[in-house]
Amino acid sequence: MAVFSSDALSSVAYATEEILRALVLAGLGALTLGLPVAFAIALLFFTVTFSYRQTVFAYPSGGGSYIVAKDNLGLIPGLTAGAALLIDYILTVAVSVSSGIAAVTSAVPALYGHRVALCLLAVLLLVIGNLRGVRESGNIFSIPTYLFIASILVMNAVGIARWVLGGLPPAPAPSPPTGTLAPLTAFLVLRAFAGGCSALTGVEAISNGIQAFYEPVSKNAAKTLVYMAVLAVSMFLGISFLAHVLGIAPRETETVVSQIAHGVFGNSIFYYIVQAATMLVLVLAANTSFADFPRLSSILGRDGFLPRQFANRGDRLVFSNGIVILGLISAVLIVYFGGQTHSLIPLYAIGVFLSFTLSQSGMVVHWWRRRHEDPKWLTHAVINGTGAVVTFVVFVIEGVTKFTLGAWVVVVLIPLLVVVFLSIRRHYDAVAEDLRMDPAEVKVKPVRHIVVVPIAGIHRAVAATLAYARSLSDDIRAVHVAVNPEEAEKIRTKWEKWDTGIPLTILPSPYRSLTRPLLDYIDGIQQKEKAAVVTVVIAEFLPRRWWQFLLHNQSALWLTTILHFRPNTVVVNVPYHLKH
């Protein structure tokens, strides 16, 4: 639960606040609608949970939205689900970390101005922790997760008990919202509902990571999924109820959970325990993304829709490339949005509800295909069909109510990512076609081989390079580009005295270009002399200390880079290690 449920559990810390932030636009009186909206979200939570419970049993090897949609709906729906999830995993890190640091700045207002730096430090620690491996990260994250659950449940229980006994004073009167009030319309209520639906992010994580559970994996994963839903909904409804009875309104510098904890516990040690636990679990909730983003990236990489490097494991048997990329992109988002949770929320949850819809629709097709094998197929299909319809409705609500607030970015990015996936796959298919050959073609044929050795002077490095070139071919051409005509004549004179038996060609360069004359010379060899392969052997200085590289012009590196992309041209660097 600590590894796969921390996102869904911790999101209750800001879901109620997002509901109230939308409703308060219509005035303080509109906040009374917060509790009915919370109950609607709780019902949605259980609907999605029981839909995914069926996925856990149907896909015991891991039933993420990408796999389910691709297997049952086709390639494009599968890639759409994959793109939506990748975007949402990135946003989960940014939102969870920003919200966690908001819990810190609520308890210690002096740190409010340093929230971005604190967020970046948290992301860095998460990257380092996850690079060490999922088992170690699970051990690290379990204590904060359980401490958060306990502290919120205790806060809710104490708060409700005090309210029943009449000993719970109302919160200080909130300041009325500034500016023109918005009318309390159905659109505004739906916008509040869309903001609170961020509580559902992370529900899919358990179905993605079924392999991490002990046997029987499906049964244990399903139990964990139900326990997680009961805990999350209990905490979410408790927070929403206490915010309602206390008359709490959202503030810029203090979170709703902090205000509730103040109202229930005052400034006692229990208040700081709640804030510390909230901060820890919100920061560490991003671990759900660090567990799932690299895994999904590796699957897409294995299928050829992302660079294959994403499918490679590091020395700790984790997908290191995915972890690092996730950390970098989420850090950029945090800096761009100033570490403000409510600025990131409009982009949040849209992708995950699209993936929910595609996954549950795919499960309906899955049960239809198994109708002759499973006597309960219709019951299963109805449950998943209900989940698909409900999540699609929420997806539309999310897209419409948040579109002008920034959701349009996600709406545009998802199809763009699908196009990128398909382009990468086409490239890999083209490469495979280029490399494919029949068994009859597997013959080693001799080729005409000419070696070109660019020289900048007469010295030991050139002597070593020429000695190596002789081992490759009998046809060797030394070339000097005459950037400085006077220096070129000195080199010609020294070369004749040296008498290497290798001809030296001086290439004029009126515009002092080093590469253009050399490239024209190689073109001439390949066109006039019909050489199949030209090997360019380049002398390269290797200083003893790293900083000494800065004292050389790195012409060897530049030449290597330019020649590397030429067809029928091989580049060989001969290192000469300097002693001083």
Order of alpha helices (4+ residues) and beta strands (2+ residues): alpha-alpha-alpha-alpha-alpha-alpha-alpha-alpha-alpha-alpha-alpha-alpha-alpha-alpha-alpha-alpha-alpha-alpha-beta-alpha-beta-alpha-beta-alpha-beta-alpha-beta
